[in-house]
Amino acid sequence: MADPRGWLAAAAGSAVTSWQPAGGGHGARHYRAALADGREIFVKAAADRTGVPAIHAQARGLGWLCEPAGAPVAGLVAAADGLLALRWVAPGRADRAAAERFGRELAWLHAAGAGAFGAPWAGYIASLPLLNDQAGSWPDWFARTRLLPYCAIAADRGEFGSGDVALIESVAVRIGELAGPAEPPARIHGDCWTGNVLWSAGRGWLIDPAAHGGHRETDLAMLALFGAPHLDRILAAYDEAAPLAAGWRSRVPLHQLHPLLVHVCLFGGAYREQALAAARAALAA
């Protein structure tokens, strides 16, 4: 991998005047840089070669999400082998007005659409591969690429027993009746939990995507999973801008099941009961 500071200066066309560590996670190191032209930049660098594919997937996803004008996405400055540079988002606060604006802008982003469910690049969610095989029907695609693979990983790692696997598989079998009305592929963030929304200058800005063509209810369910600020205002503004299909609230557990399975795979049994509860709620709905 290239030296991050030399790479950033060449890619941004401006000398690096400040370089500070800013944490990290999931196989990457984070930095905050200042450029001679006054810009502040966030840099993500793969800690080793194993982290390169995930950063590549994020770069592809960010570029794709930024295509619609006005999308609420942190601006991509440059990307290279295991390196990603974004415009630094200065910390702010989420108020009702910012939440409502974010809800409208998220609806706009989703409405930009996708050519199919999935994506034409290999995906990642955190440090786990994300199957992006493309398809024209959401229910079977969701079961095949978002539920069953992570159920299998959880079982292989000893986090799920046979009864747990059977429960998740029952959701996959009944996915057609649980999925609600058919919708076209939306341009979604794919990992839209509250930690991936930065609030600044009266807006919410999306970072760290697992972007793909998906179901728009997935992003909204992710926002609810760990408690986005002013969630009621985000949802109300979204629904006003792009009305949601009847019964969408009852489908929230179905859409939360994938990220909960991912959490079981990444963090172990602490999330097992929450994932199984989501599966039961999806079936009950």
ABEGO torsion letter per residue (X at the ends): XBBAAAAAAAAAGBBBABBBBAEEEGGBBBBBBBBAAGBBBBBBBBABAAAAAAAAAAAAAAAAAAABBGBBBBBBABBBBGBBBBBBBBBBBBBAAAAAAAAAAAAAAAAAEBABBEBABBBBBEABBBBABBBABAAAAAAAAAAAAAAAAAAAAGABBAAAAAAAAAAAAAAAAAAEBBBBBBBBAGBBBAAABBBBGGBBBBBGBBBBBBBAAAAAAAAAAAGBBGAAAAAAAAAAABBBBBGAAAAAAAAAAAAAAAAAAAAEAAAAAAAAAAAAAAAAX
